[in-house]
Amino acid sequence: MAKGTKKPSEVVIDKGLRARWEEAVARYRKARAEETSGWDERYEALGEILDGDPPYYLAGGFKTARAFLQAEAADQDERTVRRYIRVARYFDPEDEAAHGIDKLDALLDYLEAAGDAPLAPAKISLSKQRIRVPDGSNRNGQSRLVSFGEVTREELREATRATKGHAGQIARTLPPLVKELRQVLAKAKLGRIGVRLRDKKVDLSAIPPVQLGSLGNALAKAKL
């Protein structure tokens, strides 16, 4: 841990953090009681509690995300919870009901692979999504564009695998500065922030507002 960085248990619980915790956990518990109708609100609130900077659960007396989830979501493992949070964060309840969690989760995998960067924190319009699906009947590696409404979950997974393979080839030729910045952000637990070099300028993307302070500290300490 970098010098001067506080452990979660050492974070000062101020009035602001306590207020955010109380508001978010109240929304979470209310949505949990509503079961199906409160699914989206439930996991959006959980995302705020787990991913706040600092995490809201500290104000509830929990030292770790695992301890909080064992108390409030004991029927689910953390991996499933994180997956549901991601879907709730990027889609509206109507999309979740119409297409199902698994297919939407597969779309997020594809979009992150295709963009070679984390997604911006905003709702995704499904009507605009076109998936480049490998054409299995063609031996020349060609693909076809398919709208999200017409693509199957398995085709999404095939498209993601193909895109990751292509991205892996690109990653080996990334500029040294981009590689170094990504390593710095990963060490600071900010690895979901996108880093690119465009026109000799560094482009950072998908930065949650609550992580701006942490990002500034990480960059200030980096020896680039």
Backbone torsions as a table, in degrees:
resi	resn	phi	psi	omega
1	MET	NA	134.2	-176.9
2	ALA	-64.5	148.8	-180.0
3	LYS	-59.5	132.7	178.4
4	GLY	90.8	-10.7	179.6
5	THR	-83.3	128.0	-177.9
6	LYS	-84.6	142.8	170.7
7	LYS	-71.2	155.4	179.3
8	PRO	-52.6	-39.1	-177.2
9	SER	-69.9	-13.9	-178.5
10	GLU	-98.4	-2.5	-178.7
11	VAL	-66.7	134.6	178.2
12	VAL	-72.8	126.5	-179.6
13	ILE	-87.7	94.4	179.9
14	ASP	-88.1	177.4	-176.9
15	LYS	-63.9	-35.8	-179.1
16	GLY	-64.9	-45.6	-179.9
17	LEU	-65.6	-40.7	179.7
18	ARG	-64.1	-39.2	179.6
19	ALA	-65.9	-41.1	179.3
20	ARG	-65.4	-40.4	176.8
21	TRP	-60.5	-49.5	-176.5
22	GLU	-63.1	-39.7	179.6
23	GLU	-68.5	-45.3	-176.8
24	ALA	-69.9	-42.4	-178.4
25	VAL	-69.5	-30.8	175.8
26	ALA	-66.1	-42.1	177.2
27	ARG	-64.4	-41.5	-179.7
28	TYR	-61.4	-48.6	-177.4
29	ARG	-66.1	-38.2	177.6
30	LYS	-64.2	-44.9	-179.9
31	ALA	-66.9	-37.2	178.5
32	ARG	-61.7	-37.4	179.5
33	ALA	-69.0	-24.9	-179.7
34	GLU	-85.2	-3.8	177.2
35	GLU	52.6	-116.0	-171.8
36	THR	-60.3	-44.7	-175.6
37	SER	-68.2	-21.3	-179.0
38	GLY	-105.5	16.2	-173.8
39	TRP	-58.1	-51.0	-175.3
40	ASP	-64.4	-46.3	-179.8
41	GLU	-63.4	-37.5	-179.9
42	ARG	-58.3	-48.5	-174.9
43	TYR	-83.0	-24.1	172.1
44	GLU	-66.8	-41.7	177.7
45	ALA	-64.9	-40.6	177.6
46	LEU	-61.7	-39.2	178.5
47	GLY	-61.2	-40.7	177.9
48	GLU	-64.0	-42.5	-177.8
49	ILE	-64.8	-41.0	-175.8
50	LEU	-83.1	-34.9	-170.5
51	ASP	-104.8	3.6	176.5
52	GLY	-62.6	160.9	-179.7
53	ASP	-125.7	96.5	3.3
54	PRO	-78.2	165.6	-179.5
55	PRO	-59.0	137.8	-177.7
56	TYR	-63.8	-29.2	-174.2
57	TYR	-62.7	-18.7	177.7
58	LEU	-60.8	-34.7	179.5
59	ALA	-72.5	-13.9	177.0
60	GLY	-93.6	3.8	177.9
61	GLY	90.9	10.6	179.9
62	PHE	-100.4	135.3	-178.3
63	LYS	-87.8	-24.2	-177.5
64	THR	-137.5	160.7	175.8
65	ALA	-62.5	-37.8	-179.6
66	ARG	-61.7	-42.5	179.9
67	ALA	-64.3	-41.4	178.5
68	PHE	-63.2	-46.5	-177.8
69	LEU	-66.8	-34.4	177.3
70	GLN	-63.8	-30.8	-179.9
71	ALA	-84.3	-34.9	-171.9
72	GLU	-110.5	-16.4	-179.2
73	ALA	-145.2	53.3	-173.7
74	ALA	-65.8	-18.5	-177.6
75	ASP	-84.1	0.7	-177.7
76	GLN	-132.5	146.9	174.6
77	ASP	-83.6	160.4	-174.2
78	GLU	-64.0	-34.7	-180.0
79	ARG	-61.3	-43.4	179.0
80	THR	-64.9	-43.0	179.1
81	VAL	-59.4	-45.7	-179.5
82	ARG	-62.4	-37.9	179.7
83	ARG	-65.6	-44.0	179.6
84	TYR	-66.6	-38.0	177.9
85	ILE	-60.0	-43.3	-177.9
86	ARG	-62.1	-43.6	180.0
87	VAL	-65.6	-45.0	-179.9
88	ALA	-62.3	-33.8	-177.5
89	ARG	-68.4	-35.1	-171.7
90	TYR	-103.3	-10.0	-176.9
91	PHE	-131.0	156.6	177.3
92	ASP	-84.7	157.8	179.6
93	PRO	-54.6	-35.3	-179.6
94	GLU	-64.1	-39.2	178.5
95	ASP	-68.0	-38.9	-179.9
96	GLU	-64.2	-39.9	179.7
97	ALA	-71.0	-36.3	-175.4
98	ALA	-77.3	-35.7	-171.3
99	HIS	-114.7	-17.6	179.5
100	GLY	88.1	151.8	-175.6
101	ILE	-66.3	-41.0	-175.1
102	ASP	-62.9	-43.0	-178.2
103	LYS	-70.3	-38.9	178.0
104	LEU	-66.1	-38.3	177.2
105	ASP	-63.9	-39.2	178.1
106	ALA	-65.5	-36.3	177.2
107	LEU	-64.1	-41.1	178.5
108	LEU	-62.1	-40.5	176.2
109	ASP	-58.5	-43.8	-178.5
110	TYR	-65.6	-46.1	-177.0
111	LEU	-64.5	-37.6	177.8
112	GLU	-68.4	-38.7	178.5
113	ALA	-67.7	-41.5	-177.7
114	ALA	-68.4	-32.8	-179.2
115	GLY	-90.4	-9.6	-177.6
116	ASP	51.5	35.2	-179.6
117	ALA	-166.0	157.7	176.1
118	PRO	-61.5	156.0	179.8
119	LEU	-78.6	148.9	174.8
120	ALA	-67.4	145.8	-177.6
121	PRO	-75.2	76.9	-179.5
122	ALA	-151.4	154.8	178.8
123	LYS	-65.0	145.2	-176.5
124	ILE	-101.9	132.6	176.5
125	SER	-87.0	113.7	-176.3
126	LEU	-69.6	-28.5	-177.8
127	SER	-65.3	-19.6	-178.1
128	LYS	-95.3	-3.1	-172.7
129	GLN	-86.1	128.0	175.3
130	ARG	-124.1	129.8	-175.5
131	ILE	-106.2	129.4	177.3
132	ARG	-88.2	99.7	-174.5
133	VAL	-96.8	129.2	177.1
134	PRO	-58.1	137.6	179.3
135	ASP	-90.2	102.1	-176.6
136	GLY	-63.3	-21.6	-178.7
137	SER	-85.0	-5.4	-177.4
138	ASN	-112.7	126.1	-176.5
139	ARG	-86.5	-0.9	-177.6
140	ASN	-94.4	12.0	177.6
141	GLY	74.3	18.6	179.7
142	GLN	-77.7	163.7	-178.8
143	SER	-138.0	173.2	179.1
144	ARG	-135.6	148.8	178.7
145	LEU	-89.2	130.0	-178.5
146	VAL	-129.3	136.0	178.2
147	SER	-68.7	155.3	-178.1
148	PHE	-60.2	-37.4	-178.8
149	GLY	-63.4	-24.6	-176.5
150	GLU	-100.7	-19.0	-176.7
151	VAL	-78.1	147.5	176.6
152	THR	-93.2	165.7	178.8
153	ARG	-63.2	-39.1	179.9
154	GLU	-66.8	-37.6	176.9
155	GLU	-65.2	-35.9	176.0
156	LEU	-61.5	-42.7	-179.8
157	ARG	-66.9	-39.2	177.5
158	GLU	-64.0	-41.4	179.5
159	ALA	-64.3	-38.2	179.1
160	THR	-66.0	-44.2	179.2
161	ARG	-61.4	-42.7	-179.5
162	ALA	-66.0	-40.2	-178.8
163	THR	-68.8	-39.2	178.2
164	LYS	-63.8	-37.2	177.8
165	GLY	-62.7	-41.4	178.3
166	HIS	-68.2	-41.6	-179.4
167	ALA	-64.5	-33.5	179.2
168	GLY	-63.6	-37.0	176.9
169	GLN	-65.9	-39.3	-179.8
170	ILE	-68.5	-39.2	-175.7
171	ALA	-59.1	-31.9	-178.3
172	ARG	-68.4	-17.2	-178.8
173	THR	-110.0	15.3	179.7
174	LEU	-62.9	146.9	176.3
175	PRO	-59.8	144.1	-179.5
176	PRO	-54.6	-37.4	-179.4
177	LEU	-63.2	-40.0	179.4
178	VAL	-64.9	-45.0	179.2
179	LYS	-59.9	-43.5	-177.1
180	GLU	-67.3	-42.0	179.2
181	LEU	-63.9	-39.9	178.5
182	ARG	-63.6	-36.9	177.3
183	GLN	-66.5	-41.1	178.6
184	VAL	-61.4	-45.8	-178.6
185	LEU	-68.3	-36.8	178.7
186	ALA	-63.0	-42.0	179.6
187	LYS	-64.7	-30.3	-179.8
188	ALA	-89.1	10.1	-178.5
189	LYS	60.5	36.9	177.6
190	LEU	-121.5	29.3	-173.7
191	GLY	-66.0	-13.1	179.3
192	ARG	-82.2	-6.8	176.3
193	ILE	-77.7	130.4	-178.8
194	GLY	-79.1	144.5	179.2
195	VAL	-132.9	125.1	176.1
196	ARG	-141.4	160.7	176.5
197	LEU	-117.6	115.7	-178.4
198	ARG	-128.4	126.8	179.3
199	ASP	50.9	42.4	178.7
200	LYS	64.2	22.4	177.5
201	LYS	-125.4	140.7	179.5
202	VAL	-79.6	129.4	-179.8
203	ASP	-115.2	111.6	175.9
204	LEU	-100.8	138.0	-176.6
205	SER	-139.3	166.9	177.6
206	ALA	56.9	49.1	-178.8
207	ILE	-98.8	110.9	175.2
208	PRO	-63.0	136.3	-179.2
209	PRO	-53.1	-34.8	-177.5
210	VAL	-69.6	-12.9	-178.9
211	GLN	-102.1	5.0	-178.8
212	LEU	-61.7	-41.7	179.1
213	GLY	-63.9	-45.3	179.0
214	SER	-63.5	-38.0	178.7
215	LEU	-63.8	-44.7	179.2
216	GLY	-60.4	-41.9	179.4
217	ASN	-64.7	-42.5	-179.1
218	ALA	-63.8	-42.8	-179.4
219	LEU	-69.2	-35.7	-178.5
220	ALA	-66.2	-32.0	-177.9
221	LYS	-88.0	-13.7	-176.7
222	ALA	-70.8	140.3	176.2
223	LYS	-102.5	89.6	-175.1
224	LEU	-99.1	NA	NA
